[in-house]
């Protein structure tokens, strides 16, 4: 060796493929050939370990590079969870509380608008609004919130109201889902979150939510939104009472919806946060996904969905920063939002914070050798390259809390 040290680096795809099992190797070769991965093949990949897992991550990262390049995008957004009063009692959720609970709150419309104005002044291009199903607010509250924000901030993007909230408004107002969605769009709603999907399987949903929003209803609401020109995110919540067969079927259903409507802006895997939930306390669920399950979820999602839904987002609130970086090396390409005042995951027990400054996102992205890019909700690039991070000074990590305290209905 003439005294020279051997070069140590990441193994190439060719080297990894020499050590994979035949079945996994065949599936990954098909993925690299840009062939469609079937649900049963995805289920096999969810079992990957060792070299098989390393090869899966490498293939997902290669497909990410082909499909979206080396940019890692993020959006400046404020979450406004306008009420945590909720009558549904979903077992996986620790956010919704009865009205009499001392921690229950409801923001007034004026307080919601004030928080949106603060967000705009901080440089946010989006507000994301979701809340509990609060019977005291009635169904008109959804229209009132959108109208009030748009009257004050006509240029801000409002990303709001899960399919569960849309179904609720439809039921209590006695109006079809399409009417609800069209009214919201006419008032200025820009897109809806594809949350409340959890796992689109009837048996799983009976345990999670007593099937109060069925898989069929979720699909109907999402496809209706897409049909009238309201895009949405696509999500999966994993790591509770589910299994890999449920994950594979769920991803396949999302792919079929996207091919029909083209309305999903991104895919967002959401790991179950277990600590303060009834589902975990009752012994029905495991304590959330493992780190390797999260890596596999993002990698397999890239293989199954990447050609139809190119943007794959990490949920840093649920994953933490280090795991987010790992998943961004395993197929993901979007860091999500700054999420000022995120409450839903935090109340379930998430400990990774409720705000991630753009300078910290850029620092983490540059650490990976990738290109940070600020985007809008609909993935228009606002700025490419570092704009907030200065390596000569530490990133500021000030928490953002609402300036105004919530007014509770039971006070």
C-alpha positions in Angstrom: 0.0 0.0 0.0 3.1 2.2 0.0 2.2 3.6 3.4 -1.0 5.2 2.1 -4.1 4.8 4.1 -7.1 3.3 2.4 -9.9 5.7 1.3 -12.9 5.3 3.6 -16.3 6.5 2.3 -19.9 5.5 1.9 -20.3 2.3 -0.2 -21.6 2.8 -3.7 -25.0 1.4 -4.8 -23.1 -1.3 -6.7 -21.2 -2.3 -3.6 -24.4 -2.4 -1.5 -26.2 -4.5 -4.0 -23.6 -7.2 -3.7 -24.8 -7.8 -0.1 -28.6 -7.5 -0.4 -31.0 -10.4 -0.2 -32.2 -11.5 -3.7 -35.8 -10.4 -3.1 -34.9 -6.9 -1.9 -32.3 -6.6 -4.6 -34.9 -7.4 -7.3 -37.4 -4.8 -5.9 -34.7 -2.1 -5.6 -33.5 -2.8 -9.2 -37.0 -2.3 -10.4 -37.3 1.0 -8.5 -34.0 2.2 -10.1 -35.4 1.2 -13.5 -38.3 3.6 -12.6 -40.9 0.8 -12.5 -43.9 0.9 -10.3 -43.5 -0.7 -6.8 -46.5 -2.8 -5.8 -47.9 -2.9 -2.2 -46.7 -6.4 -1.6 -43.2 -5.3 -2.6 -43.4 -2.3 -0.3 -44.4 -4.6 2.5 -41.3 -6.6 1.9 -39.1 -3.4 2.0 -40.7 -2.4 5.3 -39.0 -5.5 6.8 -35.5 -4.5 5.5 -32.6 -4.7 7.9 -28.8 -4.4 7.7 -27.4 -4.1 4.2 -31.0 -4.3 2.8 -31.9 -1.2 4.7 -28.8 0.7 3.7 -29.5 -0.2 0.0 -33.1 0.9 0.4 -32.0 4.3 1.8 -29.4 4.7 -1.0 -32.0 3.9 -3.7 -34.5 6.3 -2.2 -31.9 9.0 -2.1 -31.0 8.4 -5.7 -34.6 8.6 -6.8 -35.0 11.8 -4.8 -32.0 13.2 -6.6 -33.6 12.3 -10.0 -37.0 13.6 -9.2 -36.4 16.8 -7.3 -32.6 17.5 -7.2 -30.5 18.5 -4.3 -32.7 21.3 -2.8 -34.2 20.9 0.6 -37.2 23.2 0.8 -39.0 24.8 3.8 -41.8 27.3 4.4 -42.2 30.0 6.9 -45.6 29.3 8.6 -47.4 29.9 11.8 -49.8 27.3 13.2 -53.0 28.6 14.7 -54.8 25.9 16.6 -57.8 28.1 17.3 -59.4 25.8 19.9 -58.6 22.6 21.7 -62.1 21.9 22.8 -63.3 18.8 21.1 -66.1 16.3 21.7 -64.8 13.4 19.7 -62.4 11.8 22.2 -60.1 10.1 19.6 -57.8 7.8 21.5 -54.6 8.7 19.7 -55.0 12.4 20.4 -54.1 14.3 23.5 -54.9 17.7 22.0 -58.7 17.7 22.2 -60.2 18.4 25.7 -63.7 18.8 27.1 -64.9 22.3 27.6 -64.7 22.1 31.4 -61.0 21.1 31.4 -58.8 23.8 33.0 -56.4 23.6 30.0 -59.2 24.1 27.4 -59.0 27.2 25.3 -60.7 28.9 22.4 -59.3 32.0 20.6 -61.6 34.7 19.5 -61.7 35.6 15.8 -59.9 38.8 16.7 -57.1 36.9 18.4 -56.7 34.6 15.4 -56.4 37.5 13.1 -53.9 39.2 15.4 -51.7 36.0 15.4 -52.0 35.9 11.6 -50.8 39.6 11.4 -47.9 38.8 13.7 -47.0 35.8 11.4 -47.0 38.1 8.3 -44.9 40.6 10.1 -42.4 37.9 11.0 -42.1 37.0 7.3 -44.5 34.0 7.2 -46.2 33.4 3.9 -48.7 30.9 5.3 -50.9 30.3 8.3 -52.1 26.8 9.1 -55.3 26.6 11.0 -56.8 23.5 12.6 -58.8 23.0 15.8 -60.9 20.7 17.8 -64.5 20.0 16.9 -66.0 22.5 19.3 -69.9 22.4 19.4 -70.1 25.9 20.9 -68.5 27.5 17.8 -71.0 26.2 15.3 -70.2 25.6 11.6 -70.0 29.1 10.4 -66.8 29.7 12.4 -64.7 28.2 9.5 -66.0 30.7 7.0 -65.7 33.6 9.6 -62.0 32.7 10.3 -61.0 32.6 6.6 -62.9 35.8 5.8 -61.5 37.7 8.7 -57.9 36.8 7.9 -58.2 37.5 4.2 -59.8 40.9 4.9 -56.8 41.9 6.9 -54.1 40.0 5.0 -55.3 39.4 1.4 -51.9 38.0 0.2 -51.3 35.4 2.9 -51.9 31.7 2.1 -54.5 30.0 4.4 -53.9 26.3 4.7 -56.7 25.1 6.9 -59.3 22.6 8.1 -58.7 18.9 8.0 -61.3 16.6 6.3 -62.6 15.8 9.8 -63.4 19.5 10.3 -64.9 19.7 6.8 -67.2 16.7 7.5 -68.2 18.3 10.8 -69.1 21.6 9.2 -71.1 19.7 6.5 -73.0 17.8 9.1 -73.9 20.6 11.5 -74.8 23.0 8.7 -76.7 20.4 6.7 -74.8 21.3 3.5 -72.9 19.0 1.1 -69.2 18.7 1.4 -68.7 20.3 -1.9 -70.7 23.4 -0.9 -68.6 23.8 2.2 -65.4 23.6 0.3 -66.5 25.9 -2.5 -67.7 28.5 0.1 -64.3 28.3 1.8 -62.4 28.6 -1.5 -64.5 31.6 -2.5 -63.6 33.3 0.8 -59.8 32.7 0.2 -58.9 29.3 1.5 -55.8 28.2 -0.4 -55.4 24.6 0.5 -56.3 22.0 3.1 -54.2 19.7 5.2 -54.6 16.0 4.4 -54.5 15.1 8.1 -57.1 12.9 9.8 -56.1 10.2 7.3 -54.2 8.3 10.1 -54.3 4.9 8.4 -57.0 4.5 5.7 -58.1 1.1 6.9 -61.5 0.5 8.5 -60.4 -1.8 11.3 -57.5 0.5 12.3 -59.8 3.5 12.3 -62.3 1.8 14.5 -59.7 1.6 17.2 -58.3 5.1 16.6 -61.4 7.2 16.2 -64.4 4.7 16.3 -64.5 5.4 12.5 -66.1 8.8 13.1 -64.5 9.9 9.8 -64.4 6.8 7.6 -61.7 6.1 5.1 -64.3 6.5 2.4 -65.4 9.9 3.7 -61.7 11.1 3.9 -61.2 10.1 0.3 -64.4 11.7 -0.8 -63.5 15.0 0.9 -60.0 15.1 -0.4 -60.9 14.2 -4.0 -63.7 16.8 -3.9 -61.3 19.4 -2.7 -58.9 18.5 -5.5 -61.7 18.6 -8.1 -62.7 22.1 -7.3 -59.1 23.4 -7.2 -58.2 23.1 -3.6 -54.9 21.2 -3.2 -54.0 19.3 -0.1 -51.2 17.5 1.6 -51.1 13.7 1.9 -50.4 12.1 5.2 -50.0 8.8 7.1 -49.9 8.4 10.9 -47.9 5.3 11.7 -46.5 3.5 14.8 -49.6 2.6 16.9 -51.9 -0.4 16.2 -50.9 -0.6 12.5 -48.6 -3.0 10.6 -46.5 -2.8 7.4 -49.4 -4.2 5.3 -51.5 -1.2 6.4 -48.7 1.2 5.4 -48.3 -0.3 2.0 -52.0 -0.3 1.2 -52.3 3.3 2.5 -49.4 4.5 0.2 -51.0 2.7 -2.7 -54.3 4.4 -2.1 -52.7 7.8 -2.0 -50.9 7.0 -5.3 -54.2 6.1 -6.9 -55.8 9.3 -5.7 -53.0 11.4 -7.0 -53.1 9.8 -10.4 -56.8 10.6 -10.5 -56.7 14.2 -9.2 -53.1 15.5 -9.1 -54.1 17.5 -6.1 -51.5 16.4 -3.5 -48.7 19.0 -3.0 -46.6 16.7 -0.8 -46.5 13.5 1.3 -45.9 13.9 5.0 -45.3 10.8 7.2 -46.4 11.5 10.8 -45.0 9.2 13.5 -47.4 8.5 16.4 -46.6 10.5 19.5 -47.7 8.2 22.3 -46.8 9.6 25.7 -50.0 11.4 26.8 -52.6 9.5 24.7 -55.3 7.2 25.9 -54.5 4.8 23.1 -51.1 4.1 24.6 -52.2 4.3 28.3 -54.8 1.6 27.7 -52.2 -0.8 26.3 -53.6 -0.9 22.8 -50.7 0.8 21.0 -47.0 0.5 21.0 -44.9 3.6 22.0 -44.6 5.1 18.5 -42.4 4.1 15.6 -38.8 3.2 16.0 -36.2 5.2 14.3 -35.6 2.6 11.7 -39.4 2.4 11.0 -39.4 6.1 10.3 -36.4 5.8 8.0 -38.1 3.0 6.1 -41.4 4.9 5.9 -39.8 7.9 4.2 -37.6 5.7 1.9 -40.5 3.4 0.8 -42.8 6.5 0.3 -40.2 7.9 -2.1 -40.1 4.6 -4.0 -43.9 4.3 -4.2 -44.9 7.9 -4.6 -42.0 9.9 -5.9 -43.0 10.0 -9.5 -46.5 11.0 -8.6 -46.0 13.1 -5.5 -42.4 14.4 -5.8 -42.2 16.3 -2.5 -41.7 14.2 0.6 -41.7 16.1 3.9 -40.2 15.3 7.2 -42.1 16.2 10.4 -39.3 17.6 12.5 -41.7 18.1 15.5 -42.2 14.3 15.6 -38.8 13.1 14.4 -36.5 15.6 16.0 -33.7 17.4 14.1 -31.2 14.5 13.9 -33.7 11.9 12.7 -35.1 14.5 10.2 -31.6 14.8 8.7 -31.4 11.0 8.4 -34.7 10.8 6.7 -33.7 13.6 4.4 -30.8 11.3 3.4 -33.3 8.5 2.7 -35.7 10.0 0.2 -37.2 13.1 1.8 -36.6 16.6 0.3 -38.7 19.0 2.4 -38.1 20.2 5.9 -41.6 21.4 6.4 -42.5 24.6 8.1 -41.2 26.7 10.9 -44.5 25.8 12.8 -44.6 28.7 15.2 -46.9 27.8 18.1 -47.4 24.1 17.1 -49.6 22.6 19.8 -51.0 19.3 18.7 -47.9 17.1 18.8 -46.6 19.0 21.9 -49.8 18.2 23.9 -49.3 14.5 22.9 -45.9 14.5 24.5 -43.5 15.7 21.7 -40.4 17.3 23.2 -38.7 18.7 20.1 -40.1 22.1 20.4 -42.8 24.2 18.7 -40.6 26.5 16.5 -37.6 25.9 14.3 -36.1 29.1 13.0 -35.2 29.3 9.3 -31.6 29.9 10.2 -31.5 26.6 12.0 -33.1 24.8 9.1 -30.5 26.3 6.8 -27.7 25.2 9.1 -29.0 21.6 9.2 -29.5 21.5 5.4 -26.0 22.9 4.7 -24.6 20.3 7.2 -25.9 17.7 4.8 -24.2 19.2 1.8 -27.6 20.1 0.3 -29.1 23.4 -0.9 -31.6 25.2 1.3 -34.5 26.8 -0.5 -37.4 28.8 1.0 -40.7 28.0 -0.7 -44.4 28.9 -0.6 -47.1 26.5 0.4 -47.5 25.4 -3.2 -43.8 24.9 -3.7 -42.9 28.1 -5.6 -39.3 28.9 -4.7 -39.0 32.2 -2.8 -35.2 32.1 -2.4 -32.6 29.5 -3.1 -29.4 29.2 -1.0 -28.7 30.3 2.6 -30.3 33.6 3.5 -30.8 33.4 7.2 -27.9 31.3 8.6 -24.7 33.1 9.4 -22.0 30.6 10.4 -20.1 33.3 12.2 -22.8 33.6 14.9 -25.1 31.0 16.6 -28.6 30.7 15.4 -31.2 32.3 17.6 -33.6 29.8 19.2 -36.1 32.1 20.8 -39.4 30.4 21.4 -42.5 32.1 20.0 -45.5 32.2 22.2 -48.8 34.1 21.5 -48.7 37.6 22.7 -52.4 37.4 23.5 -53.7 34.8 26.0 -56.6 32.7 24.8 -60.1 33.4 26.1 -61.6 30.1 27.3 -65.3 29.5 26.8 -65.6 28.0 30.3 -64.0 31.0 32.1 
